[in-house]
Each structure stands twice: as C-alpha cells, then as structure tokens.
C-alpha cells in the first residue's frame, strides 16, 4: 500500500511537470503568432503610408492654364491664345507674334516680331478689348484663323500747282510765266515779258548762245512769225532793223 501511494505521488508530479511544459509551449506559440500578425502601424520604425507615394518631378505649384477667350481673362504677363483657348506667357523681344497683346510689356508686334517700342508708342498703345483678340489695325483674330498683316499702301501726294507769274514778275524759266509771256533778262535778273507780235522789233541772233550777252533781252516772235530784216526802206539803218514778219 505504501508503494502504491509513492507511485501515485511520483505520477502526479510527473504529470504536473509535463503538463506545465506543454501549456507553456502552446502559450508561447500563440503569442508568437499574435505578434507576427500585428498591424504594421503598431511598429513606429516600419510605418507604412496609407496613400501610395508619388514619384517623379511634378510641379504641384503650377496651376493648370485656365480656358480663356480674351487677354483680360489672363493674369499679368500672359495673353490668350486664340487657337488653343488657354493663357500663355507673354513673348519676349525677337519672338514671333501676331499682335501687340502677345508681347511682354514695353514691346510691340512689328512685322511679326516683338520689338522694343519707344515711350510715345508705349503710352499710346491701347489694350485689347475684352470682346475678342484684335490688333492695332483692327483685324480680328479668331480661333483657327491665320493672321495676315494688312498691306501698307502709300498715297502719293499730288504736287501743288504753283501760280504762274504775270508781266514784270521775276522768273527762272518761261514755264514760270503766264501764257503769252516769256522769261527774259532785264538788267541782272529775269522777268516775264510779252511774246513779240507781228511788226514788233525783234533781235536776230546769228550765233548760238548770244542771249547771254544781252542786258535787255527780248522775247522771240510769236507762233507763225519769224524775225527778218526790213527791206522796204533802203539804207544802212533799215538793214540792221529786224521785225517779226509772217513766214
């Protein structure tokens, strides 16, 4: 009987010790599995963002260009592109353009290129009206329409007709005198004198260029007349006298 009790005591101790080891092993396994399946947010070193990271060089500060229909709808330093309907940055000097509104401040669109404008031109340049894109010459620019510069036309001014001089007025040539007058020398100047008629005394020039030697120059005979010597009166004086006679 005493041996039986000793065997039971040893068996009880054995079961108690072996059972505790098994329970501890099961509890340790459960704890390991729990730690393995904990959410990543509990570990501060391995934090995972709820939203995916965005890689690349995206400029988030630059807002998209708004749609527009006129330059007044764009910001300062921008113009409205009629074909695309969006606001674009103004074009600097020596850049191609179609109107003044496309060039930056202080420049004007001249011959299709942005060029520096003088102070007077900058002060008098009108802003583009809000109703549409128009250039200085009033040619409208619409979407999908090719811009053409207006042709420059030069108007030749008619020469002013000068008033012809009368008898006794100074002249340079016979065309400066009225009809029936010619420009002849009188002392050291030239004045308009009447053209000689039939019977008036005339001067016959035997060599070319003799007009420059006369101080009181006479006009030539009129149309249909010629300067001839008088033959009616014989004598030396009559031979030297010439009058305008019919041809």
C-alpha positions in Angstrom: 0.0 0.0 0.0 2.8 2.4 0.8 4.4 1.6 -2.5 1.2 2.3 -4.3 0.9 5.7 -2.7 4.5 6.6 -3.6 3.9 5.6 -7.3 0.8 7.8 -7.4 2.7 10.7 -5.9 5.5 10.3 -8.5 3.0 10.0 -11.3 1.2 13.2 -10.1 4.4 15.1 -10.0 5.4 13.9 -13.5 2.0 14.8 -15.0 2.1 18.2 -13.3 5.6 19.0 -14.7 4.9 17.7 -18.2 1.6 19.4 -18.4 3.1 22.8 -17.4 5.7 22.5 -20.1 3.1 21.7 -22.8 0.9 24.6 -21.7 3.9 27.0 -21.8 4.8 25.8 -25.3 1.2 26.3 -26.5 1.0 29.8 -25.0 4.4 30.7 -26.5 3.2 29.6 -29.9 0.0 31.6 -29.6 2.0 34.7 -28.5 4.4 34.3 -31.4 1.6 34.0 -33.9 -0.2 37.1 -32.4 3.0 39.2 -32.7 3.5 38.0 -36.3 0.0 39.2 -37.3 0.1 42.6 -35.5 -0.8 45.6 -37.9 2.2 47.4 -39.3 1.1 50.7 -37.7 2.0 49.4 -34.2 5.7 49.5 -35.2 6.9 53.1 -35.4 10.1 52.1 -37.3 8.2 50.3 -40.2 5.3 52.8 -40.6 3.5 52.4 -44.0 1.6 55.3 -45.5 -2.0 54.6 -46.3 -1.6 56.5 -49.6 0.9 55.4 -52.3 4.0 57.6 -52.8 4.1 59.7 -55.9 7.4 59.6 -57.7 8.6 62.0 -60.4 9.1 65.7 -60.8 5.5 67.0 -60.8 5.2 70.7 -60.3 2.2 70.9 -57.9 2.6 74.7 -57.5 1.9 75.4 -61.2 -1.9 75.5 -61.7 -3.3 74.4 -65.0 -3.8 77.2 -67.5 -7.4 78.3 -67.5 -9.5 78.5 -70.6 -9.9 82.0 -72.0 -11.4 83.9 -74.8 -9.7 87.3 -74.3 -6.5 88.7 -72.8 -8.4 90.3 -69.9 -9.2 86.9 -68.6 -5.5 86.0 -68.2 -3.0 87.1 -65.5 -0.4 89.9 -65.8 2.4 88.8 -68.2 0.1 86.4 -70.1 -2.0 86.5 -73.2 -4.9 84.4 -74.5 -4.0 82.0 -77.3 -7.0 82.2 -79.7 -6.4 78.9 -81.4 -6.0 76.8 -78.2 -8.1 78.9 -75.9 -5.6 79.0 -73.0 -3.5 81.6 -71.3 0.2 81.5 -72.2 3.2 83.5 -71.0 4.0 86.7 -72.9 6.6 86.6 -75.6 9.9 88.4 -75.2 11.8 90.5 -77.6 12.7 89.0 -81.0 10.0 86.3 -80.7 7.3 85.8 -83.3 3.9 87.4 -82.7 0.7 88.2 -84.4 -0.4 91.2 -82.3 0.8 93.6 -79.6 -1.0 91.7 -76.8 1.2 88.7 -77.3 4.4 90.7 -76.5 5.6 91.4 -73.0 5.3 94.9 -71.5 7.4 97.5 -73.3 7.4 95.7 -76.6 5.1 95.8 -79.7 4.5 93.4 -82.5 6.2 94.9 -85.6 6.4 92.9 -88.8 5.5 89.7 -86.9 8.3 90.1 -84.3 8.2 91.5 -80.8 10.4 94.6 -80.8 11.1 97.4 -78.3 8.6 100.3 -78.6 9.5 103.9 -77.9 8.0 105.8 -75.0 5.4 107.5 -77.1 4.3 104.3 -78.7 4.0 102.5 -75.4 1.9 105.3 -73.9 -0.5 105.4 -76.8 -0.9 101.7 -77.2 -4.4 100.6 -76.4 -5.2 97.4 -74.5 -7.0 94.7 -76.4 -10.8 94.9 -75.9 -12.5 92.2 -73.8 -14.8 91.1 -76.6 -12.0 89.4 -78.6 -8.4 89.5 -79.8 -7.8 92.4 -82.1 -4.6 94.0 -83.2 -3.9 97.7 -83.5 -5.1 97.9 -87.1 -8.5 96.4 -86.2 -8.1 93.0 -87.8 -9.8 90.4 -85.7 -8.1 87.1 -84.8 -10.4 84.2 -84.2 -9.7 80.5 -83.4 -8.3 78.5 -86.3 -7.8 81.6 -88.5 -4.4 82.5 -89.9 -3.4 86.1 -89.2 -2.3 88.2 -92.1 -0.8 91.7 -91.7 -2.6 94.4 -93.6 -0.9 95.7 -96.7 0.7 99.1 -96.4 -0.4 101.4 -99.1 1.4 104.7 -99.8 -0.6 107.5 -101.2 1.5 109.8 -103.4 0.5 113.4 -102.8 -0.1 115.5 -105.9 2.4 118.2 -106.4 1.0 121.6 -105.7 0.5 123.8 -108.7 2.4 127.0 -108.4 0.9 130.2 -109.5 2.4 131.5 -112.7 3.8 135.0 -112.8 2.5 137.9 -114.7 4.3 140.5 -116.8 7.2 142.1 -114.9 7.4 139.4 -112.2 10.6 137.5 -111.6 11.1 134.1 -113.1 13.6 131.4 -113.8 12.2 129.9 -117.0 9.4 130.7 -119.4 7.2 128.0 -117.9 7.0 130.2 -114.7 5.2 132.9 -116.7 1.6 133.1 -117.9 0.6 132.2 -121.5 1.8 134.8 -124.0 4.8 135.7 -121.8 8.4 134.5 -121.7 11.2 134.7 -119.2 13.8 137.2 -120.5 16.8 139.0 -118.9 16.3 142.5 -117.5 19.4 144.0 -116.0 20.8 141.4 -113.7 17.6 139.5 -113.2 15.0 137.7 -115.3 11.3 138.8 -115.5 8.3 137.8 -117.5 8.0 139.8 -120.7 5.3 139.6 -123.5 6.0 137.5 -126.6 6.6 139.7 -129.7 3.7 140.1 -132.2 3.8 140.9 -135.9 5.6 144.2 -136.7 7.4 144.5 -133.3 11.2 144.9 -133.3 13.0 141.7 -132.6 16.6 140.6 -132.1 18.1 138.2 -134.6 20.8 136.0 -133.2 23.4 134.9 -135.7 25.3 132.6 -133.4 24.0 130.3 -130.7 24.3 131.5 -127.1 24.1 135.2 -127.9 21.2 135.6 -125.5 23.5 135.6 -122.5 25.2 138.8 -123.7 22.0 141.0 -123.7 21.1 143.1 -120.7 17.6 143.9 -122.0 16.6 140.7 -123.7 13.5 140.5 -125.9 11.2 137.5 -126.3 11.1 135.6 -129.5 8.4 136.2 -132.1 5.0 134.6 -131.6 3.7 131.5 -133.4 3.8 131.7 -137.2 6.2 134.7 -137.2 9.9 134.9 -137.8 12.5 137.7 -137.2 13.6 139.2 -140.5 15.3 142.5 -141.6 13.2 145.2 -143.2 13.7 145.6 -147.0 11.1 148.3 -147.7 13.3 151.2 -146.7 16.8 151.3 -148.3 19.7 152.4 -146.2 22.1 151.2 -143.6 19.7 151.7 -140.7 17.0 149.6 -142.3 19.3 146.7 -142.9 20.0 146.4 -139.1 16.4 146.7 -138.1 14.6 143.4 -137.7 10.9 142.9 -137.1 8.5 139.9 -136.6 7.1 139.0 -140.0 4.9 136.1 -141.3 6.9 133.2 -142.5 
